[in-house]
Amino acid sequence: MSNYNTVEAAVLTLIQAISTVSSDDITRGDYSVMDSGRDNIAVITPGAIDQPDARSRMSYYEWDVLIDVIRRYIDDGSTSVSFIQWRDSIMTQLESYPTLDGVTGVLRTRIRTEGDPDDIFDDDDAGPFFKVQRLRLTITQRIDLTGGEYA
């Protein structure tokens, strides 16, 4: 049996493997990395869970992993280009591993964005300081049931 924690950890490992970033640039829920001076950041957080199908002795889950793709703002042109390159490198890496590099029971993944890229300003409306866009990665996983009535 697997669980959400397993698939989120696999997503983290795959993004950390991108050659153009340090593994410290990618976190699980820790937005303080934005204060570190790093240029390319990704913060992974839990999303929705759905159980679209359950059958005798097996269950199918759809786990949503949210990935906030963040690029430190430098200027209009170069930040936009660098942001697109960073976002595309994450998407390409994840598309290359549709089963998250062989996580048990993972059948497929689907990536979509949640809206357009946005700029982050501070409370005084100074900035922008970062460009951000959320990716939603939906992972379909089959889990063999072994406990309870299936023991």
N, C-alpha and C positions, 0 to 999 in steps of 0.2 A: 504494500500500500504506500502511496505517496501523499503529499499534501501541499498546500499553498506554499509553505515555507521552502520546500524543495524546489519548486519551479521558480520562485523568486530568486533563490540563491543561484540557480543555473543562469538566469538572465543576468544577474550581477557578474558572474564569472565570464560570460560571453562578452559583455560590454567592456569589462576590464581588460580583455585580451586584445582590444583594438590597439594597434601598434603606435598610434599617434598620441596616446594619453597615458597618464600615470594611473595606477589603480586607485590612488587616493582621490582622483577626480570623480569617482563614482561611489555613491553611498546608498545605503538603505535607510531612507527617511531622515537623513541628517543634512538639513539645509545650511548648517553653519559653514559648510565647505565654501559657500558663496563669499565668505569673509576672508578666505585664504589667499586671494589674489590670483587664483587659477583662472585660465581663459575658458576652457571647455569643461563643463560640469554636467553630470546626469544624476538625478536623485530618483530612486526607485521607491514606490510606495504601493500598498495594497489597494486593489480595486474591488469591483463587484465579484460575487461568486454566484454561479448558476448551476443547477443540476438538471439539465434539459432531458435527461433520459436515464432511467434506472431499469435494469432487467435482472433476471434471476442470476445471482452471484456476481453481478458486475454493475458498476455505476459509472456514468459519464459526468465529468465536471467541466465547466468552463471557468477558468480562473482568469481574472483581469489583473494584469500588472501595469501600473501607471509609471511612466518614465517622463520626468520633467527634463527636457533637453534645454540646457542653459549655456549661453555664450556671453562672456564679459563684453560690454559695449565699449567700442573704441571710437568709431565714427560711422556715419550712415552706410556708406558703400562697403567698406571692408568688413564691418560687423555682419552685414547681411550675407555676404558671400561666405564668410567663415562659419556663420551659423548654419547655413545650408549644407556646407561640407561636413560639419560635425553631425547634424541630424541625419544626413544621408549615410554617413559611415556607420552609425548605430543601426539604421534600418537595413543596410546591406549585410552587416554582421549577423543580425537576427534572422534575416531571410535565408542566410546560408546554413542555418541550423534549425530547420522547421520542427525538430523534435527536441530542441534545446540540447543538442549533442548527446542524444540517447537517454534522456530521463525516462525512467520506467513508466510505460503507459501513455506518454505524450504522443498524440496522433498528429497534431498540426498546431500551427500558430497563425494568427492574423494580426496585422499591424494597421492601425488607423490613427489619424490625428484627431484631437479634440479642439477644433477651431484653428484659427490663423495664429501665426507667431505674434507675440505681444512684447512690448517693452515694459521694463520694471523701473518705476520711479520711487523716490523715497516719500516720506510723509509730507514733506514740504513741496512736493511736486518737482524736485530737482532731479536731473538725470536726462536721459535714461542711463541706467547702470548695467542692465542686462537685457538680453533678448531671450525669450523663453517660449517653448511650445510643448504641450503635453502629447505624448504618444500613449495609446492604449493598446497593449499587447494582450490578445485573448488566446489563451492556451487551452486546447481541448485535451483532456486526459481521461483514460479509462482506468478505473480502479477496481480490482478484484476484491469483492467483499468476503471476508473470512471470519468476522466476529458475529456476535449476537445470534440471530436466527440462522446464520450461514456457517456457524461453527461445525 
